[in-house]
Each structure stands twice: as structure tokens, then as C-alpha cells.
């Protein structure tokens, strides 16, 4: 998985998607099931937005 200059994530397959979610959860941030979609991780800003909406300080 690679983050492009545009913020989009390239080469995100199912294994790298699961790895990314588990990495985020290492910070004790649990994404609600409705956000556990590959589209949510398709751009680096999307997980950041979700975390902000959950009012979690990182």
C-alpha cells in the first residue's frame, strides 16, 4: 500500500486493508462496522475524518 501525493492510497488490496485497520486499532481506536469499508481507507483523509467524528484525541 502506498500513499500518493494526492492523499489517495494505491495498491490497497484486502490484506493491506485489514492490516491498516488493525494498525489504527493499535491506538485503541475502534472503527464502527459501517466504516470498515475499503472506500473508507481509499484516501488518507477518510480515516482521519472518521476519527475526528468519533471525537477521539490522537
mmCIF file of the C-alpha atoms, coordinates in Angstrom:
data_MODEL
# 
_entry.id   MODEL 
# 
loop_
_atom_site.group_PDB 
_atom_site.id 
_atom_site.type_symbol 
_atom_site.label_atom_id 
_atom_site.label_alt_id 
_atom_site.label_comp_id 
_atom_site.label_asym_id 
_atom_site.label_entity_id 
_atom_site.label_seq_id 
_atom_site.pdbx_PDB_ins_code 
_atom_site.Cartn_x 
_atom_site.Cartn_y 
_atom_site.Cartn_z 
_atom_site.occupancy 
_atom_site.B_iso_or_equiv 
_atom_site.pdbx_formal_charge 
_atom_site.auth_seq_id 
_atom_site.auth_comp_id 
_atom_site.auth_asym_id 
_atom_site.auth_atom_id 
_atom_site.pdbx_PDB_model_num 
ATOM 1  C CA . UNK A 1 1  ? 0.000   0.000  0.000  1.00 0.00 ? 1  UNK A CA 1 
ATOM 2  C CA . UNK A 1 2  ? 1.319   3.441  -0.910 1.00 0.00 ? 2  UNK A CA 1 
ATOM 3  C CA . UNK A 1 3  ? 0.027   6.949  -0.183 1.00 0.00 ? 3  UNK A CA 1 
ATOM 4  C CA . UNK A 1 4  ? 0.155   9.123  -3.300 1.00 0.00 ? 4  UNK A CA 1 
ATOM 5  C CA . UNK A 1 5  ? 0.780   12.896 -3.258 1.00 0.00 ? 5  UNK A CA 1 
ATOM 6  C CA . UNK A 1 6  ? -2.968  13.389 -3.727 1.00 0.00 ? 6  UNK A CA 1 
ATOM 7  C CA . UNK A 1 7  ? -3.661  11.522 -0.466 1.00 0.00 ? 7  UNK A CA 1 
ATOM 8  C CA . UNK A 1 8  ? -5.158  8.555  -2.270 1.00 0.00 ? 8  UNK A CA 1 
ATOM 9  C CA . UNK A 1 9  ? -3.991  5.130  -1.248 1.00 0.00 ? 9  UNK A CA 1 
ATOM 10 C CA . UNK A 1 10 ? -2.732  2.962  -4.094 1.00 0.00 ? 10 UNK A CA 1 
ATOM 11 C CA . UNK A 1 11 ? -2.469  -0.833 -4.207 1.00 0.00 ? 11 UNK A CA 1 
ATOM 12 C CA . UNK A 1 12 ? -4.930  -1.349 -1.358 1.00 0.00 ? 12 UNK A CA 1 
ATOM 13 C CA . UNK A 1 13 ? -5.903  -4.985 -1.504 1.00 0.00 ? 13 UNK A CA 1 
ATOM 14 C CA . UNK A 1 14 ? -7.909  -6.821 1.158  1.00 0.00 ? 14 UNK A CA 1 
ATOM 15 C CA . UNK A 1 15 ? -4.830  -7.887 3.137  1.00 0.00 ? 15 UNK A CA 1 
ATOM 16 C CA . UNK A 1 16 ? -3.362  -4.380 3.250  1.00 0.00 ? 16 UNK A CA 1 
ATOM 17 C CA . UNK A 1 17 ? -6.826  -3.006 4.138  1.00 0.00 ? 17 UNK A CA 1 
ATOM 18 C CA . UNK A 1 18 ? -7.114  -5.366 7.127  1.00 0.00 ? 18 UNK A CA 1 
ATOM 19 C CA . UNK A 1 19 ? -3.551  -4.523 8.127  1.00 0.00 ? 19 UNK A CA 1 
ATOM 20 C CA . UNK A 1 20 ? -4.344  -0.787 8.024  1.00 0.00 ? 20 UNK A CA 1 
ATOM 21 C CA . UNK A 1 21 ? -7.452  -1.233 10.184 1.00 0.00 ? 21 UNK A CA 1 
ATOM 22 C CA . UNK A 1 22 ? -5.522  -3.311 12.710 1.00 0.00 ? 22 UNK A CA 1 
ATOM 23 C CA . UNK A 1 23 ? -2.773  -0.667 12.788 1.00 0.00 ? 23 UNK A CA 1 
ATOM 24 C CA . UNK A 1 24 ? -5.333  2.015  13.592 1.00 0.00 ? 24 UNK A CA 1 
ATOM 25 C CA . UNK A 1 25 ? -6.844  -0.178 16.295 1.00 0.00 ? 25 UNK A CA 1 
ATOM 26 C CA . UNK A 1 26 ? -3.361  -0.489 17.869 1.00 0.00 ? 26 UNK A CA 1 
ATOM 27 C CA . UNK A 1 27 ? -4.058  3.064  19.066 1.00 0.00 ? 27 UNK A CA 1 
ATOM 28 C CA . UNK A 1 28 ? -7.209  1.753  20.796 1.00 0.00 ? 28 UNK A CA 1 
ATOM 29 C CA . UNK A 1 29 ? -9.398  3.378  18.147 1.00 0.00 ? 29 UNK A CA 1 
ATOM 30 C CA . UNK A 1 30 ? -12.247 1.124  17.125 1.00 0.00 ? 30 UNK A CA 1 
ATOM 31 C CA . UNK A 1 31 ? -13.910 1.950  13.839 1.00 0.00 ? 31 UNK A CA 1 
ATOM 32 C CA . UNK A 1 32 ? -17.655 1.299  13.827 1.00 0.00 ? 32 UNK A CA 1 
ATOM 33 C CA . UNK A 1 33 ? -18.586 -1.525 11.447 1.00 0.00 ? 33 UNK A CA 1 
ATOM 34 C CA . UNK A 1 34 ? -20.240 0.861  8.978  1.00 0.00 ? 34 UNK A CA 1 
ATOM 35 C CA . UNK A 1 35 ? -16.828 2.480  8.381  1.00 0.00 ? 35 UNK A CA 1 
ATOM 36 C CA . UNK A 1 36 ? -14.974 -0.784 7.818  1.00 0.00 ? 36 UNK A CA 1 
ATOM 37 C CA . UNK A 1 37 ? -15.119 -0.492 4.046  1.00 0.00 ? 37 UNK A CA 1 
ATOM 38 C CA . UNK A 1 38 ? -12.185 -0.340 1.646  1.00 0.00 ? 38 UNK A CA 1 
ATOM 39 C CA . UNK A 1 39 ? -13.594 3.007  0.398  1.00 0.00 ? 39 UNK A CA 1 
ATOM 40 C CA . UNK A 1 40 ? -13.071 4.423  3.895  1.00 0.00 ? 40 UNK A CA 1 
ATOM 41 C CA . UNK A 1 41 ? -9.353  3.680  3.666  1.00 0.00 ? 41 UNK A CA 1 
ATOM 42 C CA . UNK A 1 42 ? -9.069  4.683  -0.009 1.00 0.00 ? 42 UNK A CA 1 
ATOM 43 C CA . UNK A 1 43 ? -7.834  8.176  0.889  1.00 0.00 ? 43 UNK A CA 1 
ATOM 44 C CA . UNK A 1 44 ? -5.642  9.100  3.858  1.00 0.00 ? 44 UNK A CA 1 
ATOM 45 C CA . UNK A 1 45 ? -8.078  11.873 4.828  1.00 0.00 ? 45 UNK A CA 1 
ATOM 46 C CA . UNK A 1 46 ? -11.046 9.498  5.247  1.00 0.00 ? 46 UNK A CA 1 
ATOM 47 C CA . UNK A 1 47 ? -9.796  7.640  8.352  1.00 0.00 ? 47 UNK A CA 1 
ATOM 48 C CA . UNK A 1 48 ? -8.698  10.993 9.791  1.00 0.00 ? 48 UNK A CA 1 
ATOM 49 C CA . UNK A 1 49 ? -12.219 12.368 9.267  1.00 0.00 ? 49 UNK A CA 1 
ATOM 50 C CA . UNK A 1 50 ? -13.804 9.294  10.912 1.00 0.00 ? 50 UNK A CA 1 
ATOM 51 C CA . UNK A 1 51 ? -11.518 9.638  13.929 1.00 0.00 ? 51 UNK A CA 1 
ATOM 52 C CA . UNK A 1 52 ? -12.475 13.311 14.239 1.00 0.00 ? 52 UNK A CA 1 
ATOM 53 C CA . UNK A 1 53 ? -16.162 12.405 14.085 1.00 0.00 ? 53 UNK A CA 1 
ATOM 54 C CA . UNK A 1 54 ? -15.653 9.884  16.894 1.00 0.00 ? 54 UNK A CA 1 
ATOM 55 C CA . UNK A 1 55 ? -14.152 12.722 18.988 1.00 0.00 ? 55 UNK A CA 1 
ATOM 56 C CA . UNK A 1 56 ? -11.006 10.747 19.704 1.00 0.00 ? 56 UNK A CA 1 
ATOM 57 C CA . UNK A 1 57 ? -7.821  12.599 20.513 1.00 0.00 ? 57 UNK A CA 1 
ATOM 58 C CA . UNK A 1 58 ? -4.694  11.012 18.979 1.00 0.00 ? 58 UNK A CA 1 
# 
